[in-house]
Structure formats: C-alpha cells, structure tokens
Amino acid sequence: MAEVEIYSAILCPFAHRSRLTLNAKGISYTLIEIDLQNKPANFLEISPYGKVPVLKHGNNRVWESTIINEYLDETFPKPALSPKEPIQRAHARIWINFADTRLFATSAKLLYGSSPQQHPLLRKELTEHLLFIENQALQKVSDRSPYWLGSEISLVDFTYYPWFEQLSVLEHFRGFEFPQGLDRLKQWWAAVATLESVKSIFKAPEFYIETYDRLYGAMNA
C-alpha cells in the first residue's frame, strides 16, 4: 500500500476530522505537524491554500478536510463511512455543509474575526445552530441509535466531533454557554467520545485552553 501522510496542526479541528477518519479505517499514516504561526518555507508547495489538513497518498495529494475524507472513504472502502443510498448520502452532505458554513464559520468569527460588540450576536447564532441540529437532525433519529445518521458511525460524526472537543475554548475565551436541554445532542457527543478512534487522539479541555492562550494570547484582551 502506498504511504499515507497527513499534514496537521495541533489546534486545527479540520485536520482533526481527517485524523479521525484515518483512525476509524485503521489506516497507517505518518503525522506531520505544521506550526501555522511559523510555516515551512516550502509549505505552499505542499498545500496550495497554505492550510491544513493536506493528505499525501503515494503520488496523490488532496486538501480540504471534507474532500480528504470522501477520498479516504472511496479509496479505503472498509469500514464504509458514507451511507449506501443516494438520498442518505445527500443528507450526510447537507449536514457536513451545515457544519462548515454555519457551526464552524460562526465559531471562527467569534474567536478571531469580530469585535467584542459582535460577540452577543454570534453567541446567539451558535445557540440557534445547536438547537437546529437537535431538532432537525438528532431528534429525528431513534433514541436507540447513537450516531448522527443512525446506528452506524459516519463522516458526519467525525465532521462535528472536533467542534465539541474544543467547546471549552469558546466557553473560556468568549463566554459561550452550551444551551440547556439538547439531550439527544449530548447523547450523541458521549457516544462518539467513547470510540477508540476518537480516544486515541483526544485532548482534554485544559489542553485546548492552555494552548490557545499561549498561541493566541490576544484573545484574553
């Protein structure tokens, strides 16, 4: 099998997604950590966008976490992490798109791209996104089904989980409060956290808070 390499960064939830997918499929890989504050001189030759993750598989190179994960699922088909039926695959892509364009995008604005005056509105948006997930996704899955799409783990689960692992950063630095209730969402979160593929690269809330504080100390201002 061709060698697999993943370019990652310690705080990047998008790289985290692809590492979870690699782990779930039992793919051996070389992890190359990039310091995004001090990128290698040749990094644009590796990553045309200047971002992580980037996957190298033999002579193939793929970037953007959603595309990487689809590539891995098609290239290493067992265990399958995408639904078989076209409509179910479409639903999976809808929820992955929601993660990228709503949940993660709003979080990034709150952490990096907004003034303190905007923070209350962005915290409200995040709350609305989580309520939407609870009501439109997880409440429509059987209580006996632990994962986003039902009884089987999927790329959707690995797309969302890194946001929840780093939730403490939003709470600590931006005063976000996880909404009351959301029982199905909390049930999902607990189920995914028990997976070996997740536990193998888990970091505690304190790790994220301390590392963000060291790298982005201005967020305390």
N, C-alpha and C positions, 0 to 999 in steps of 0.2 A: 504494500500500500504506500502511496506517495506520502511524504512527510507533511504534516499539518502544523502550521504555526498560526498563532493568534496574537496580534498586537493589541495590547490592552493598556488601560490606565487605572490606577488603584481606586479612583472615585467615580469612574465612568459607569453609570448604570446601563448604558447601551452595550459596552463591552461585556458587562456582567451577564447580559442576556445571552450573548453568543457563547460565553464560557459555560453557562448553564446547559445550553443545547448540546455542546460538545460532551459535557459530563453525562448528560442523560443518555446519550447514544453510545457511551463507552469508547469514545474516540481518543486515542493517544495523541497528545499535541504538545508543542513547545510554546510556553507562555513567554512573551516578550513585553515587559512593562515599559511604557513610554512616560517620561516626565513631561507632561504637557506644558509646564512652565519653562522647560529647557529642552525643546525638541532636538533630536539629532539633526545635523546639517543636511542629511540626505532624506529626511522624513517625507518630503513631498514626492520623492521618487517611489516611496512605499505606499503612501496614502495621498492620492491626488487632492483630497479635500483638506488634508492636514489634520485629520481627526482619527480617533479610534472608535470602534474596532476595525481592523483590517485582517482578513483571513488569507493566508497563503496555503494552497494545497497543490504541492508539486509546482508546476509552472503556472497554475491558475491563481489569480488574485481577485478577491471580492471585498467590497467595502459597503458600509451601511448595515446596521445590525439586522434589520428586517430581511434584507436581501441575503445576507450571510446565512441567516437561519433557514430560509427557504432553500438555499443552495445545499446546506448540510442535510436537510430533510430529504431532498431529492437524490443526493449523491450517496448518502448512507441511510437507506430506507428503513432500517430496523434499529430500534423500535420507531414506528411511524409517529410523528408529532403533528400531523395535519389530518383533518377528517377526510374520509374517503369520498363522501357525497359532495358534488359541486356546491349545493346550497349551503352546506355546513362549512365548506372551505370559504365561501363568500362571507359567511357570518364571522368566521375567525378573522378574516382580513379586515372586516369592518371594525372589530374590537381592537385589533392591533393599530389600525389607523386612529381610532379614538385615543388610544394611549399616547401616540406620537403627537397628534395635533391638539389634544385637549389637556390631558393629565400632565404629561411631561413638559409640554410647551408652557403651560401656566406656571408650573413649578419653577422652570428656568427663569421666567420673568420675575417671579417673586424673589428668587435667590440673587439674581445677577443683573436684571435689566429694568429695574423700576426704582422710583423714589419712595421714601417712607410714606408719602401721602397716598401712594397707589396700593400699599400693602393690604389695607382692609378689603378693597375690592377684589384683589387677587386671592386673598384667603377665602372670600365668599365664593369665587369661581371654583376654587378647588373643592370646597364643600359640595357645591352643586354637581361637579363631576363625579364625586364619590357616591352621592345619592342616586345619580343616573345609573351608575354601574350596579348599585344594589338593586334598584327597581327594574331596570331594563335587561340586566344580564343574569345576575346570580339568583334573584328571586324566581326566575323562570326555569331554573334548573332544580331537579329534585333535591330535597334536603339530604337524601342519602348519597348524592353524588358530590364528591369532594372538590372537583375541579371546575374550571370556568365553563367548559363545554359539556360537562357531564362526568362520567366515570373514568375517563382516560385523560392523562396529562397531555397538554398540547403546547404549541408555540405561544399561544395566548397567555398561558400561565407564566411562562418564562419571560414574556414581554413585560408583564406587570410587576412581577415579584420584586425586582430591584428597587422600584419606587417605594415599596413598603419597607424594605430593609433600611432604606435611608430616610424614612419618615422623620426620624429623630432630628435630622438636620433642619427641616422646616419648622419643627416644633421649637427647637432650641434657639435658632437664629432669627426666625420670622414670626414666632408667636402663633403658629398654626395649631389648631386644636382638632383632633380627629373627631368627627361627629358622633354623637350618641346614637345608639342603636346599631344599624348596619350589621346585624347579626350574621347574615349569610356571607358578607364580605370578610368578617373576622374569622368565620369558619373556614372559608377558602384559604385565607392567609395562613392559618395554623396548619392546614393540611399540606400546603406546598412547602412550608418551612421544615416539615419532617422528612422530606425526600433526601436521600443520600446525595444526589447530585447537587442539591442546594446546600446541605450541611457542609459539604466538602470545601466550599468557598465562602461560607457565612462569615460576616464580620459583625461584631456587637455594636449597638448604638454608640457607645462611648468611643469606639474606634473612629466612626464617621465624624462625630462632633470634634474630637481632638484633631483629626487630620484636616477637616475643613477649616478649623480655626487656625491651624499652622499655615495652610496654603493660601487661605483667603481671609486673613485676619481683619481686613477692612469690613467684613460683614458684621463684625461686632460694633462698628461705629454707629 
